[in-house]
Amino acid sequence: MVGTAGNHPSRAQGGALLMGAVGLLYVGAVLFLNGLMLLKKIEPRAAAIFNLFVGALQVVTPTVLIISNPGLPAEILNASGLYLFGFTYLYVGISLLGDFDSTGVGYFSLFVAIMAIGYSFANFQLLGDPAFGVIWLYWAFLWFLFFVLLGLKREEITRYTGWVAAIQGWVTAAIPAFMILTGYWQNLGLYAFILAVFGVVVFIGLWLLARQRALTAATPGSGDESMGAHDNEHRPRWT
């Protein structure tokens, strides 16, 4: 995110930063809801409506930012990445409402995951924002999971992906956005370190837990109470 790296961002940079943070706040909400959907807590069509809301917001917001900042390449670079998410949520919302096959969303998610690595590099090397450099790596990981789940139809990672999405909704979006809006997004090096350690520990821990539950589910006599049996019975229509 531009404007956090310098000690005294310009008024234009500050306004763009705050506008982007507003959109990021609701990205946190939609990731949280989509995670709960994958965890079978929310019906897919109910989640689809909010995906359309946030998807539209994340298409309008970068468009306004680009039009308003024609002479600020860094702001345009930052804004360009927002379209990746806006189009994702619009695609997901329409796919859920239309009960379409998920492979289109899945392979678009692969494109997003690859581009997210580039935006991570840009934040580390060009924009001086290591915290969002780490956050973009979080998003690369999550969208790669979406590719595996929705594009390759590897339904065994449904619950794991749901947990990762729900957690990232708070850690990579809602909390940073609120901190930006309230002026507390300052010590970027420290935040980058905390985010990096948190991501490695939590997501590896969740994966090990999911593997353990999968092994338990494969044990004879585990019955319908296993995670695997429950997921096959109640998996979302779009997986």
ROSE-4610 file (N, C-alpha, C; in Angstrom, 1 decimal, always signed):
// ROSE-4610
residu = [M/M/M/V/V/V/G/G/G/T/T/T/A/A/A/G/G/G/N/N/N/H/H/H/P/P/P/S/S/S/R/R/R/A/A/A/Q/Q/Q/G/G/G/G/G/G/A/A/A/L/L/L/L/L/L/M/M/M/G/G/G/A/A/A/V/V/V/G/G/G/L/L/L/L/L/L/Y/Y/Y/V/V/V/G/G/G/A/A/A/V/V/V/L/L/L/F/F/F/L/L/L/N/N/N/G/G/G/L/L/L/M/M/M/L/L/L/L/L/L/K/K/K/K/K/K/I/I/I/E/E/E/P/P/P/R/R/R/A/A/A/A/A/A/A/A/A/I/I/I/F/F/F/N/N/N/L/L/L/F/F/F/V/V/V/G/G/G/A/A/A/L/L/L/Q/Q/Q/V/V/V/V/V/V/T/T/T/P/P/P/T/T/T/V/V/V/L/L/L/I/I/I/I/I/I/S/S/S/N/N/N/P/P/P/G/G/G/L/L/L/P/P/P/A/A/A/E/E/E/I/I/I/L/L/L/N/N/N/A/A/A/S/S/S/G/G/G/L/L/L/Y/Y/Y/L/L/L/F/F/F/G/G/G/F/F/F/T/T/T/Y/Y/Y/L/L/L/Y/Y/Y/V/V/V/G/G/G/I/I/I/S/S/S/L/L/L/L/L/L/G/G/G/D/D/D/F/F/F/D/D/D/S/S/S/T/T/T/G/G/G/V/V/V/G/G/G/Y/Y/Y/F/F/F/S/S/S/L/L/L/F/F/F/V/V/V/A/A/A/I/I/I/M/M/M/A/A/A/I/I/I/G/G/G/Y/Y/Y/S/S/S/F/F/F/A/A/A/N/N/N/F/F/F/Q/Q/Q/L/L/L/L/L/L/G/G/G/D/D/D/P/P/P/A/A/A/F/F/F/G/G/G/V/V/V/I/I/I/W/W/W/L/L/L/Y/Y/Y/W/W/W/A/A/A/F/F/F/L/L/L/W/W/W/F/F/F/L/L/L/F/F/F/F/F/F/V/V/V/L/L/L/L/L/L/G/G/G/L/L/L/K/K/K/R/R/R/E/E/E/E/E/E/I/I/I/T/T/T/R/R/R/Y/Y/Y/T/T/T/G/G/G/W/W/W/V/V/V/A/A/A/A/A/A/I/I/I/Q/Q/Q/G/G/G/W/W/W/V/V/V/T/T/T/A/A/A/A/A/A/I/I/I/P/P/P/A/A/A/F/F/F/M/M/M/I/I/I/L/L/L/T/T/T/G/G/G/Y/Y/Y/W/W/W/Q/Q/Q/N/N/N/L/L/L/G/G/G/L/L/L/Y/Y/Y/A/A/A/F/F/F/I/I/I/L/L/L/A/A/A/V/V/V/F/F/F/G/G/G/V/V/V/V/V/V/V/V/V/F/F/F/I/I/I/G/G/G/L/L/L/W/W/W/L/L/L/L/L/L/A/A/A/R/R/R/Q/Q/Q/R/R/R/A/A/A/L/L/L/T/T/T/A/A/A/A/A/A/T/T/T/P/P/P/G/G/G/S/S/S/G/G/G/D/D/D/E/E/E/S/S/S/M/M/M/G/G/G/A/A/A/H/H/H/D/D/D/N/N/N/E/E/E/H/H/H/R/R/R/P/P/P/R/R/R/W/W/W/T/T/T]
num = [1/1/1/2/2/2/3/3/3/4/4/4/5/5/5/6/6/6/7/7/7/8/8/8/9/9/9/10/10/10/11/11/11/12/12/12/13/13/13/14/14/14/15/15/15/16/16/16/17/17/17/18/18/18/19/19/19/20/20/20/21/21/21/22/22/22/23/23/23/24/24/24/25/25/25/26/26/26/27/27/27/28/28/28/29/29/29/30/30/30/31/31/31/32/32/32/33/33/33/34/34/34/35/35/35/36/36/36/37/37/37/38/38/38/39/39/39/40/40/40/41/41/41/42/42/42/43/43/43/44/44/44/45/45/45/46/46/46/47/47/47/48/48/48/49/49/49/50/50/50/51/51/51/52/52/52/53/53/53/54/54/54/55/55/55/56/56/56/57/57/57/58/58/58/59/59/59/60/60/60/61/61/61/62/62/62/63/63/63/64/64/64/65/65/65/66/66/66/67/67/67/68/68/68/69/69/69/70/70/70/71/71/71/72/72/72/73/73/73/74/74/74/75/75/75/76/76/76/77/77/77/78/78/78/79/79/79/80/80/80/81/81/81/82/82/82/83/83/83/84/84/84/85/85/85/86/86/86/87/87/87/88/88/88/89/89/89/90/90/90/91/91/91/92/92/92/93/93/93/94/94/94/95/95/95/96/96/96/97/97/97/98/98/98/99/99/99/100/100/100/101/101/101/102/102/102/103/103/103/104/104/104/105/105/105/106/106/106/107/107/107/108/108/108/109/109/109/110/110/110/111/111/111/112/112/112/113/113/113/114/114/114/115/115/115/116/116/116/117/117/117/118/118/118/119/119/119/120/120/120/121/121/121/122/122/122/123/123/123/124/124/124/125/125/125/126/126/126/127/127/127/128/128/128/129/129/129/130/130/130/131/131/131/132/132/132/133/133/133/134/134/134/135/135/135/136/136/136/137/137/137/138/138/138/139/139/139/140/140/140/141/141/141/142/142/142/143/143/143/144/144/144/145/145/145/146/146/146/147/147/147/148/148/148/149/149/149/150/150/150/151/151/151/152/152/152/153/153/153/154/154/154/155/155/155/156/156/156/157/157/157/158/158/158/159/159/159/160/160/160/161/161/161/162/162/162/163/163/163/164/164/164/165/165/165/166/166/166/167/167/167/168/168/168/169/169/169/170/170/170/171/171/171/172/172/172/173/173/173/174/174/174/175/175/175/176/176/176/177/177/177/178/178/178/179/179/179/180/180/180/181/181/181/182/182/182/183/183/183/184/184/184/185/185/185/186/186/186/187/187/187/188/188/188/189/189/189/190/190/190/191/191/191/192/192/192/193/193/193/194/194/194/195/195/195/196/196/196/197/197/197/198/198/198/199/199/199/200/200/200/201/201/201/202/202/202/203/203/203/204/204/204/205/205/205/206/206/206/207/207/207/208/208/208/209/209/209/210/210/210/211/211/211/212/212/212/213/213/213/214/214/214/215/215/215/216/216/216/217/217/217/218/218/218/219/219/219/220/220/220/221/221/221/222/222/222/223/223/223/224/224/224/225/225/225/226/226/226/227/227/227/228/228/228/229/229/229/230/230/230/231/231/231/232/232/232/233/233/233/234/234/234/235/235/235/236/236/236/237/237/237/238/238/238/239/239/239]
x = [+0.8/+0.0/+0.9/+0.7/+1.5/+1.0/+2.0/+1.7/+2.1/+2.3/+2.7/+4.2/+4.9/+6.3/+7.0/+6.5/+7.1/+6.6/+7.3/+6.9/+5.8/+5.9/+5.0/+4.4/+3.4/+2.8/+2.1/+2.0/+1.3/-0.2/-1.0/-2.4/-3.1/-2.6/-3.1/-2.9/-1.6/-1.3/-2.0/-2.2/-3.0/-4.4/-5.0/-6.4/-6.6/-5.6/-5.7/-5.5/-4.6/-4.4/-5.6/-6.3/-7.5/-8.7/-8.8/-9.8/-9.5/-8.3/-8.0/-8.2/-8.0/-8.2/-9.7/-10.6/-12.0/-12.4/-11.9/-12.2/-11.6/-10.4/-9.7/-10.5/-11.2/-12.0/-13.0/-13.7/-14.8/-14.3/-13.0/-12.4/-12.2/-11.9/-11.8/-13.1/-14.2/-15.5/-15.9/-15.6/-16.0/-15.1/-13.8/-13.0/-13.5/-13.9/-14.4/-15.7/-16.6/-17.8/-17.5/-16.6/-16.3/-15.7/-14.8/-14.3/-15.3/-16.3/-17.4/-18.3/-18.4/-19.1/-18.4/-17.1/-16.4/-16.4/-16.6/-16.7/-18.2/-19.0/-20.4/-21.2/-20.9/-21.6/-22.6/-22.3/-23.2/-23.6/-24.8/-25.3/-24.7/-24.2/-23.4/-24.2/-25.5/-26.2/-26.3/-26.3/-26.4/-25.0/-23.9/-22.6/-22.4/-23.1/-22.9/-23.3/-24.3/-24.8/-23.7/-23.1/-22.0/-20.8/-20.5/-19.4/-19.6/-20.9/-21.2/-21.0/-21.4/-21.3/-19.8/-19.0/-17.5/-16.8/-17.2/-16.6/-16.8/-18.0/-18.3/-17.5/-17.4/-16.7/-15.2/-14.6/-13.2/-12.9/-13.9/-13.7/-13.9/-14.9/-15.1/-13.9/-13.5/-12.4/-11.1/-10.6/-9.3/-9.5/-10.7/-11.0/-10.9/-11.5/-11.5/-10.1/-9.4/-8.0/-7.1/-7.3/-6.4/-6.8/-8.1/-8.5/-8.1/-8.1/-7.7/-6.3/-5.4/-4.0/-3.2/-3.4/-2.8/-1.3/-0.8/+0.6/+1.4/+0.7/+1.4/+1.5/+2.6/+2.7/+2.6/+3.1/+3.0/+1.5/+0.7/-0.7/-1.4/-1.1/-1.7/-1.3/+0.0/+0.4/-0.4/-0.5/-1.3/-2.7/-3.3/-4.7/-5.0/-4.0/-4.2/-4.4/-3.7/-3.9/-5.3/-6.0/-7.4/-8.3/-8.1/-9.0/-8.9/-7.7/-7.6/-8.7/-8.9/-9.9/-11.3/-11.5/-12.8/-13.4/-12.6/-13.0/-13.2/-12.4/-12.6/-13.9/-14.3/-15.5/-16.7/-16.7/-17.7/-17.9/-16.8/-16.8/-17.4/-17.0/-17.5/-19.0/-19.4/-20.8/-21.7/-21.3/-22.1/-22.1/-21.0/-20.9/-21.8/-21.8/-22.6/-24.1/-24.5/-25.9/-26.4/-25.5/-25.8/-25.5/-25.0/-24.6/-23.7/-22.7/-21.8/-20.7/-20.0/-18.8/-17.7/-16.9/-16.0/-14.6/-14.4/-13.1/-12.6/-13.5/-13.2/-12.6/-13.3/-12.8/-11.5/-11.4/-10.2/-9.0/-9.1/-7.9/-7.6/-8.7/-8.4/-7.7/-8.0/-7.3/-5.8/-5.5/-4.0/-3.4/-4.0/-3.5/-3.3/-4.3/-4.2/-3.0/-2.9/-1.8/-0.4/-0.2/+1.0/+1.3/+0.2/+0.4/+0.6/+0.1/+0.2/+1.7/+2.4/+3.9/+4.6/+4.2/+4.7/+4.4/+3.2/+2.8/+3.6/+3.8/+4.6/+6.0/+6.6/+8.0/+7.9/+6.9/+6.7/+6.7/+5.9/+5.8/+7.1/+7.9/+9.2/+10.2/+10.3/+11.4/+11.1/+9.9/+9.5/+8.8/+7.9/+7.0/+7.5/+8.5/+9.0/+8.0/+7.1/+6.1/+6.3/+7.2/+7.4/+6.1/+5.3/+4.1/+3.2/+2.9/+2.0/+2.8/+4.1/+4.8/+4.5/+4.5/+4.1/+2.6/+1.8/+0.3/+0.0/+0.7/+0.5/+1.0/+2.0/+2.4/+1.3/+0.6/-0.5/-1.6/-1.9/-2.9/-2.5/-1.2/-0.8/-1.0/-0.8/-1.0/-2.5/-3.3/-4.8/-5.4/-5.0/-5.6/-5.0/-3.8/-3.3/-4.2/-4.6/-5.5/-6.8/-7.3/-8.6/-8.4/-7.2/-7.0/-7.0/-6.3/-6.3/-7.7/-8.4/-9.8/-10.8/-10.8/-11.9/-11.5/-10.2/-9.7/-9.4/-8.7/-8.3/-9.2/-10.2/-11.3/-10.7/-9.8/-9.2/-10.0/-11.2/-12.2/-11.7/-10.6/-10.1/-9.5/-9.2/-8.7/-9.8/-11.0/-12.1/-12.1/-12.0/-12.1/-10.8/-9.7/-8.4/-8.5/-8.9/-9.0/-10.0/-11.1/-12.1/-11.4/-10.7/-10.0/-9.0/-8.2/-7.2/-7.9/-9.0/-9.7/-10.3/-10.9/-11.5/-10.5/-9.4/-8.3/-7.7/-7.4/-6.8/-7.8/-9.1/-10.0/-9.7/-9.3/-9.0/-7.6/-6.6/-5.2/-4.7/-5.1/-4.6/-5.4/-6.6/-7.5/-8.2/-9.1/-9.9/-9.0/-8.1/-7.3/-6.3/-5.5/-4.7/-5.5/-6.6/-7.5/-7.9/-8.3/-8.8/-7.6/-6.4/-5.2/-4.8/-4.9/-4.6/-5.6/-6.9/-7.9/-7.8/-7.3/-7.1/-5.7/-4.8/-3.5/-2.5/-2.8/-1.8/-1.0/-1.1/-0.3/+1.0/+2.0/+3.2/+4.5/+4.7/+5.9/+5.9/+6.1/+5.9/+6.8/+8.1/+9.0/+8.6/+8.1/+7.7/+6.4/+5.5/+4.3/+4.6/+5.6/+5.9/+6.5/+7.3/+7.9/+6.8/+5.9/+4.8/+3.9/+3.6/+2.7/+3.4/+4.7/+5.4/+5.5/+5.8/+5.8/+4.4/+3.4/+2.0/+1.6/+1.9/+1.4/+2.1/+3.4/+4.1/+3.6/+3.5/+3.1/+1.6/+0.7/-0.7/-1.1/-0.6/-1.1/-0.4/+0.8/+1.4/+0.7/+0.4/-0.3/-1.6/-2.4/-3.7/-3.5/-2.5/-2.3/-2.1/-1.2/-0.9/-2.1/-2.9/-4.1/-5.1/-5.2/-6.1/-5.6/-4.3/-3.8/-4.1/-3.9/-4.2/-5.7/-6.6/-8.0/-8.3/-7.6/-7.8/-7.4/-6.3/-5.8/-6.8/-7.3/-8.3/-9.6/-9.9/-11.1/-11.0/-9.7/-9.5/-9.4/-9.3/-9.3/-10.6/-10.6/-11.8/-12.6/-13.9/-14.8/-14.9/-14.3/-14.4/-15.8/-16.5/-17.9/-18.1/-19.4/-19.8/-19.4/-18.8/-18.4/-17.1/-16.4/-15.1/-15.2/-14.2/-14.2/-14.4/-13.8/-13.9/-15.3/-16.0/-17.3/-18.3/-18.1/-18.9/-18.8/-17.5/-17.3/-17.9/-17.8/-18.3/-19.8/-20.5/-21.9/-22.4/-21.6/-22.1/-21.3/-20.5/-19.6/-20.4/-19.8/-20.5/-20.8/-21.8/-22.2/-21.1/-20.3/-19.3/-18.0/-17.9/-16.6/-16.8]
y = [-1.2/+0.0/+1.2/+2.1/+3.3/+4.3/+5.0/+6.1/+5.7/+4.4/+3.9/+3.9/+3.9/+3.8/+5.1/+6.2/+7.5/+8.0/+8.9/+9.5/+10.6/+11.2/+12.3/+12.2/+11.3/+11.1/+12.4/+12.6/+13.8/+13.6/+14.7/+14.7/+13.7/+13.7/+12.8/+11.3/+11.1/+9.7/+9.3/+10.2/+9.9/+9.6/+10.3/+10.1/+8.8/+8.4/+7.2/+6.0/+6.2/+5.1/+4.9/+5.9/+5.7/+5.1/+5.6/+5.0/+3.5/+3.2/+1.7/+0.9/+1.6/+0.9/+0.6/+1.5/+1.3/+0.0/-0.1/-1.3/-2.6/-2.4/-3.6/-4.1/-3.2/-3.5/-4.5/-4.3/-5.2/-6.4/-6.4/-7.6/-8.5/-8.0/-8.8/-9.5/-8.8/-9.3/-10.4/-10.2/-11.2/-12.5/-12.3/-13.5/-14.3/-13.6/-14.2/-15.0/-14.4/-15.1/-16.3/-16.1/-17.2/-18.4/-18.0/-19.1/-19.9/-19.1/-19.8/-20.6/-20.1/-20.9/-22.3/-22.2/-23.5/-24.4/-23.8/-24.6/-25.0/-24.8/-25.2/-24.4/-23.2/-22.4/-21.4/-21.2/-20.2/-20.9/-20.8/-21.3/-20.6/-21.3/-20.6/-19.4/-19.6/-18.5/-17.3/-17.5/-16.3/-15.6/-16.3/-15.7/-15.0/-15.5/-14.9/-13.4/-13.0/-11.6/-10.7/-11.0/-10.2/-10.2/-11.3/-11.3/-10.3/-10.2/-9.2/-7.8/-7.5/-6.2/-5.8/-6.7/-6.3/-6.4/-7.3/-7.3/-6.0/-5.5/-4.2/-3.1/-3.1/-2.0/-2.1/-3.3/-3.4/-3.3/-3.0/-2.6/-1.1/-0.5/+0.9/+1.7/+1.2/+1.9/+2.0/+1.0/+1.2/+2.1/+2.0/+2.9/+4.4/+4.7/+6.1/+6.5/+5.6/+5.9/+6.2/+5.4/+5.5/+6.9/+7.1/+8.4/+9.6/+9.5/+10.6/+10.8/+9.9/+10.0/+9.7/+10.3/+10.0/+10.2/+11.1/+11.4/+10.7/+9.7/+9.0/+7.5/+7.1/+5.7/+4.7/+5.0/+4.1/+3.9/+5.0/+4.8/+4.0/+4.1/+3.3/+1.9/+1.6/+0.3/-0.4/+0.3/-0.2/-0.5/+0.5/+0.3/-0.8/-1.1/-2.1/-3.5/-3.7/-5.0/-5.2/-4.2/-4.3/-5.0/-4.9/-5.5/-7.0/-7.6/-9.0/-9.5/-8.8/-9.2/-8.9/-7.7/-7.3/-8.3/-8.7/-9.7/-11.1/-11.4/-12.7/-12.8/-11.8/-11.8/-11.7/-10.9/-10.9/-12.3/-12.9/-14.2/-15.2/-15.2/-16.1/-15.9/-14.7/-14.4/-14.9/-14.6/-15.0/-16.5/-17.1/-18.6/-19.3/-18.7/-19.3/-19.2/-18.0/-17.7/-18.6/-18.7/-19.5/-20.9/-21.4/-22.8/-23.3/-22.4/-22.7/-23.6/-24.3/-25.1/-24.1/-24.6/-23.8/-23.7/-24.4/-24.4/-23.1/-22.3/-20.9/-20.1/-20.1/-19.3/-19.9/-21.2/-21.9/-21.5/-21.5/-21.1/-19.6/-18.8/-17.4/-17.2/-18.0/-17.9/-18.2/-19.1/-19.4/-18.1/-17.5/-16.2/-15.2/-15.1/-14.1/-14.5/-15.8/-16.2/-15.9/-16.0/-15.7/-14.2/-13.4/-12.0/-11.5/-12.1/-11.7/-11.8/-12.7/-12.8/-11.6/-11.2/-9.9/-8.7/-8.6/-7.4/-7.5/-8.7/-8.8/-8.2/-8.6/-8.1/-6.6/-6.0/-4.6/-3.9/-4.4/-3.8/-3.9/-5.0/-5.0/-4.1/-4.1/-3.5/-2.1/-1.8/-0.6/+0.4/-0.1/+0.7/+0.9/+0.1/+0.2/-0.2/-1.1/-1.6/-3.1/-3.5/-4.9/-5.6/-4.8/-5.5/-6.0/-5.1/-5.5/-6.5/-6.4/-7.5/-8.9/-9.0/-10.3/-10.6/-9.5/-9.8/-10.3/-9.7/-10.3/-11.7/-12.1/-13.5/-14.4/-13.9/-14.5/-14.8/-13.7/-13.8/-14.8/-14.8/-15.7/-17.2/-17.4/-18.8/-19.1/-18.2/-18.4/-18.6/-17.8/-18.0/-19.2/-19.7/-20.9/-22.1/-22.0/-23.0/-23.0/-21.8/-21.7/-22.4/-22.2/-22.9/-24.5/-24.9/-26.4/-26.9/-26.2/-26.6/-26.5/-25.4/-25.1/-25.5/-25.3/-25.6/-27.1/-27.6/-29.1/-30.0/-29.4/-30.2/-31.1/-30.6/-31.4/-31.0/-31.7/-31.4/-31.7/-32.5/-32.8/-31.6/-30.5/-29.3/-28.3/-28.7/-27.7/-27.0/-27.8/-27.3/-26.5/-27.0/-26.2/-24.9/-24.9/-23.6/-22.7/-23.2/-22.4/-21.7/-22.5/-21.9/-20.8/-21.1/-20.1/-18.8/-19.0/-17.8/-17.0/-17.6/-16.9/-16.2/-16.8/-16.2/-15.0/-15.2/-14.2/-13.0/-13.2/-12.1/-11.1/-11.5/-10.6/-10.2/-11.1/-10.8/-10.0/-10.2/-9.5/-8.3/-8.2/-7.2/-6.4/-7.0/-6.2/-5.4/-6.1/-5.5/-4.5/-4.8/-3.7/-2.5/-2.8/-1.7/-0.8/-1.3/-0.5/+0.3/-0.4/+0.3/+1.5/+1.3/+2.4/+3.5/+3.2/+4.2/+5.0/+4.4/+5.0/+5.6/+5.4/+6.0/+5.2/+3.9/+3.1/+2.2/+2.2/+1.4/+2.1/+2.0/+2.7/+1.9/+1.0/+0.2/-1.0/-0.7/-1.7/-2.9/-2.7/-3.8/-4.8/-4.2/-5.1/-5.8/-5.2/-5.8/-6.9/-6.7/-7.7/-8.9/-8.7/-9.9/-10.7/-9.9/-10.6/-11.4/-10.8/-11.5/-12.7/-12.6/-13.7/-14.9/-14.6/-15.7/-16.3/-15.4/-15.9/-16.8/-16.4/-17.2/-18.5/-18.6/-19.9/-20.8/-20.3/-21.1/-21.6/-20.7/-21.0/-21.9/-21.5/-22.3/-23.7/-23.8/-25.1/-25.9/-25.3/-26.0/-26.5/-25.6/-26.0/-27.2/-27.2/-28.2/-29.6/-29.5/-30.7/-31.3/-30.4/-30.8/-31.4/-30.8/-31.3/-32.7/-32.9/-34.2/-35.2/-34.8/-35.8/-36.2/-35.3/-35.6/-36.4/-36.2/-37.0/-38.5/-38.6/-40.0/-40.7/-39.9/-40.5/-40.9/-40.0/-40.3/-41.6/-41.9/-43.0/-44.3/-44.2/-45.4/-46.1/-47.5/-48.2/-48.0/-47.8/-47.6/-46.2/-45.3/-43.9/-43.3/-43.9/-43.6/-42.2/-41.8/-40.5/-39.3/-39.5/-38.3/-37.8/-38.5/-38.0/-36.8/-36.0/-34.8/-35.1/-36.2/-36.5/-36.9/-37.7/-38.1/-36.9/-36.1/-34.9/-34.0/-33.8/-32.9/-33.4/-34.7/-35.3/-35.2/-35.2/-35.1/-33.7/-32.7/-31.4/-30.4/-30.9/-30.0/-28.9/-27.7/-26.7/-27.1/-26.5/-26.9/-26.5/-25.5/-25.0/-25.7/-26.8/-27.6/-28.9]
z = [+0.0/+0.0/+0.0/-1.0/-1.1/+0.0/+0.5/+1.4/+2.9/+3.1/+4.4/+4.6/+3.5/+3.6/+4.0/+3.5/+3.8/+5.1/+5.7/+7.0/+6.7/+5.5/+5.3/+3.9/+3.7/+2.4/+2.0/+0.7/+0.2/+0.5/+0.3/+0.5/-0.5/-1.7/-2.7/-2.3/-1.9/-1.5/-0.3/+0.7/+1.9/+1.6/+0.7/+0.3/-0.4/-1.3/-2.0/-1.1/-0.1/+0.9/+1.7/+2.2/+2.9/+2.1/+0.8/+0.0/-0.2/-0.5/-0.6/+0.6/+1.8/+3.1/+3.3/+2.8/+2.9/+2.2/+0.9/+0.2/+0.8/+1.4/+2.0/+3.2/+3.9/+5.1/+4.7/+3.6/+3.1/+2.4/+1.9/+1.4/+2.6/+3.8/+5.0/+5.3/+5.1/+5.4/+4.4/+3.1/+2.2/+2.3/+2.6/+2.8/+4.0/+5.1/+6.3/+5.9/+5.2/+4.8/+3.9/+2.9/+2.0/+2.8/+3.7/+4.6/+5.3/+5.9/+6.6/+5.6/+4.4/+3.4/+3.2/+3.0/+2.8/+4.0/+5.2/+6.4/+6.7/+5.7/+5.8/+6.8/+7.1/+8.1/+7.4/+6.1/+5.3/+4.0/+3.6/+2.4/+1.2/+0.2/-0.9/-1.6/-1.9/-2.5/-1.6/-0.3/+0.6/+0.6/+0.5/+0.4/-0.9/-2.0/-3.3/-3.4/-2.7/-2.8/-2.3/-1.1/-0.6/-1.5/-2.2/-3.1/-4.2/-4.7/-5.7/-5.2/-4.0/-3.4/-3.4/-2.8/-2.6/-3.9/-4.8/-6.1/-6.9/-6.8/-7.5/-6.8/-5.5/-4.8/-5.2/-5.4/-5.7/-7.2/-8.0/-9.4/-9.5/-8.8/-8.8/-8.1/-6.9/-6.2/-7.0/-7.5/-8.3/-9.5/-10.1/-11.3/-10.9/-9.8/-9.3/-8.9/-8.2/-7.8/-9.0/-10.1/-11.3/-12.0/-12.1/-12.8/-12.0/-10.6/-9.8/-9.6/-10.0/-9.7/-11.0/-12.1/-13.4/-13.3/-12.5/-12.4/-11.3/-10.7/-9.6/-9.9/-10.5/-11.0/-9.8/-8.6/-7.5/-7.1/-7.1/-6.8/-7.8/-9.1/-10.1/-10.0/-9.7/-9.4/-8.3/-7.2/-6.1/-6.5/-7.2/-7.6/-8.5/-9.4/-10.4/-9.8/-8.6/-8.0/-7.4/-7.1/-6.6/-7.5/-8.8/-9.8/-9.7/-9.3/-9.2/-8.2/-7.1/-6.1/-6.5/-7.1/-7.6/-8.6/-9.5/-10.5/-9.9/-9.0/-8.3/-7.6/-6.8/-6.1/-7.0/-8.1/-9.0/-9.7/-10.0/-10.7/-9.7/-8.5/-7.5/-7.3/-7.1/-6.8/-8.0/-9.2/-10.4/-10.5/-10.3/-10.4/-9.3/-8.1/-7.1/-7.4/-7.8/-8.1/-9.4/-10.3/-11.5/-11.4/-10.3/-10.1/-11.3/-11.7/-12.7/-12.2/-13.1/-12.7/-12.2/-11.3/-10.6/-11.3/-12.4/-12.9/-13.4/-14.0/-14.4/-13.3/-12.2/-11.0/-10.5/-10.6/-10.1/-10.9/-12.2/-13.0/-13.1/-12.9/-12.7/-11.4/-10.4/-9.1/-9.2/-10.1/-10.4/-11.0/-11.9/-12.4/-11.3/-10.4/-9.3/-8.4/-8.1/-7.2/-7.8/-9.1/-9.7/-9.7/-10.0/-10.0/-8.6/-7.6/-6.2/-5.8/-6.3/-6.0/-6.6/-7.8/-8.4/-7.6/-7.1/-6.3/-4.9/-4.4/-3.2/-3.5/-4.6/-4.9/-5.0/-5.7/-5.9/-4.5/-3.6/-2.3/-1.5/-1.6/-1.0/-1.6/-2.9/-3.6/-4.2/-4.5/-5.2/-4.3/-3.5/-2.7/-1.2/-0.8/+0.5/+1.6/+1.3/+2.3/+2.6/+3.5/+3.7/+4.3/+5.0/+5.6/+4.6/+3.6/+2.5/+1.5/+1.5/+0.8/+1.3/+2.7/+3.3/+3.0/+3.2/+3.0/+1.6/+0.5/-0.8/-0.9/-0.2/-0.1/+0.5/+1.5/+2.1/+1.0/+0.3/-0.8/-1.9/-2.2/-3.2/-2.8/-1.5/-0.9/-1.0/-0.5/-0.5/-1.9/-2.8/-4.2/-4.8/-4.5/-5.0/-4.4/-3.1/-2.6/-3.3/-3.7/-4.4/-5.8/-6.4/-7.7/-7.5/-6.5/-6.2/-5.9/-5.1/-4.7/-5.8/-6.5/-7.5/-8.9/-9.2/-10.6/-10.7/-9.8/-9.8/-9.1/-8.5/-7.8/-6.7/-6.0/-4.8/-3.6/-3.5/-2.4/-1.0/-0.9/+0.4/+1.2/+0.5/+1.1/+1.4/+1.3/+1.4/+2.8/+3.8/+5.2/+5.5/+5.0/+5.3/+4.6/+3.3/+2.6/+3.3/+3.8/+4.5/+5.7/+6.5/+7.7/+7.3/+6.2/+5.8/+5.3/+4.6/+4.1/+5.2/+6.2/+7.3/+8.1/+8.4/+9.1/+8.4/+7.1/+6.3/+6.2/+6.2/+6.2/+7.3/+8.4/+9.5/+9.5/+9.3/+9.4/+8.3/+7.1/+5.9/+5.4/+5.9/+5.4/+6.4/+7.2/+8.2/+9.2/+9.8/+10.8/+10.2/+9.2/+8.6/+8.1/+7.5/+7.0/+8.1/+9.2/+10.3/+10.9/+11.0/+11.5/+10.6/+9.2/+8.3/+8.5/+8.6/+8.8/+10.1/+11.1/+12.4/+12.6/+11.6/+11.8/+12.5/+12.8/+13.5/+12.7/+11.4/+10.5/+10.2/+11.2/+11.1/+11.1/+12.0/+12.1/+11.2/+9.9/+8.8/+8.9/+9.3/+9.5/+10.6/+11.7/+12.8/+12.3/+11.7/+11.2/+10.2/+9.4/+8.4/+9.1/+10.1/+10.9/+11.6/+12.2/+13.0/+12.0/+10.9/+9.9/+9.3/+9.1/+8.5/+9.5/+10.8/+11.8/+12.0/+12.1/+12.3/+11.2/+9.9/+8.8/+8.7/+9.0/+8.9/+10.0/+11.2/+12.4/+12.2/+12.0/+12.0/+10.8/+9.6/+8.4/+8.3/+8.8/+8.9/+9.9/+11.1/+12.2/+11.7/+11.0/+10.5/+9.5/+8.6/+7.7/+8.4/+9.4/+10.2/+10.9/+11.4/+12.1/+11.1/+9.9/+8.8/+8.4/+8.2/+7.9/+8.9/+10.2/+11.3/+11.2/+11.0/+11.0/+9.8/+8.6/+7.5/+7.7/+8.4/+8.7/+9.7/+10.6/+11.5/+10.8/+9.8/+9.0/+8.2/+7.8/+6.9/+7.8/+9.1/+9.9/+9.9/+9.7/+9.7/+11.0/+10.8/+11.9/+12.3/+11.6/+12.0/+11.7/+10.8/+10.6/+10.0/+10.0/+9.3/+10.1/+11.3/+12.1/+11.7/+10.8/+10.3/+9.4/+9.4/+8.6/+7.1/+6.6/+5.2/+4.8/+5.6/+5.3/+5.4/+6.3/+6.5/+5.3/+4.8/+3.7/+2.4/+2.2/+1.0/+0.9/+2.1/+2.2/+2.0/+2.4/+2.5/+1.7/+0.8/+0.0/-0.7/-0.9/-1.7/-3.1/-3.7/-5.1/-6.1/-5.7/-6.7/-6.6/-5.8/-5.8/-6.4]
